[in-house]
Amino acid sequence: KIVCIEKKCSFAKKIRVKMAKKELRQETSLNVEVIKLLNEQVAKEAHASATYLAMASWCDVNGFNKSASFFYAQAEEEREHMLKNFHFLNENGAKALSPEVTKITHEYKSLHEVFEKTLEHEISVTTSVYAIISKARQLNDFASENFLQWFVTEQLEEERQIRDILTLFDFATTKDNPLALKLIDERIPFKG
């Protein structure tokens, strides 16, 4: 019995030493303010994924099959962006927070509106990424700044692609003409 007590004491002592070291050890070189912004970006990417899923459903129900496929792929891509941020935080000693996703629009007036809202959304995400980079640079969080450079390139590609799609609508004399809308839908690039 004395041996067991000694083992328990030895184990408890090891735990106290480990906890004391943890209290002294810096968990991450990422800046706390940047971590907060990156967690907010996780939430934005999750919201984007849910929004694009709702857009895909609207397109599906309204017979815009190519647009539906496009938005299903977009939803998956935004989820990947969320996870990219999520893993970056966790792998670098911070703690990623799983977001709550609310306030998703499910109804749209037209296919044109769907793509206009998409461009607005992509521009807001780009602006958010720029703000995080700016804060990271200001606070000398070079790891986060470097990580976010991939998103700069990605966001510019996303915006360019949506602007190209919106240009198709500019060629249609009437934005509500079913035949024109079907022709536009057939020219939506397949992602996947």
QUIMOTA-V657406 format. One record per backbone hydrogen bond with DSSP energy under -0.5 kcal/mol. NH is the residue of the N-H (numbers start at 1). CO is the residue of the C=O. If there is no record, write none. Layout:
<<NH:CO> <NH:CO>>
//
This chain:
<<5:1> <6:2> <7:3> <8:4> <9:5> <10:6> <11:7> <12:8> <13:9> <14:10> <15:11> <16:12> <17:13> <18:14> <19:15> <20:16> <21:17> <22:18> <23:19> <24:20> <25:21> <35:31> <36:32> <37:33> <38:34> <39:35> <40:36> <41:37> <42:38> <43:39> <44:40> <45:41> <46:42> <47:43> <48:44> <49:45> <50:46> <51:47> <52:48> <53:49> <54:50> <55:51> <56:52> <57:53> <58:54> <59:55> <60:56> <61:57> <62:58> <63:60> <64:59> <65:63> <68:64> <69:65> <70:66> <71:67> <72:68> <73:69> <74:70> <75:71> <76:72> <77:73> <78:74> <79:75> <80:76> <81:77> <82:78> <83:79> <84:80> <85:81> <86:82> <87:83> <88:84> <89:85> <90:86> <91:87> <92:88> <92:89> <93:90> <94:89> <102:100> <105:103> <114:110> <115:111> <116:112> <117:113> <118:114> <119:115> <120:116> <121:117> <122:118> <123:119> <124:120> <125:121> <126:122> <127:123> <128:124> <129:125> <130:126> <131:127> <132:128> <133:129> <134:130> <135:131> <136:132> <137:133> <138:134> <139:135> <140:137> <141:136> <142:140> <145:141> <146:142> <147:143> <148:144> <149:145> <149:146> <150:147> <152:148> <153:149> <154:150> <155:151> <156:152> <157:153> <158:154> <159:155> <160:156> <161:157> <162:158> <163:159> <164:160> <165:161> <166:162> <167:163> <168:164> <168:165> <169:165> <170:166> <171:167> <171:168> <172:168> <172:169> <177:174> <181:177> <182:178> <183:179> <184:180> <185:181> <186:182> <187:183> <187:184> <188:185>>
//
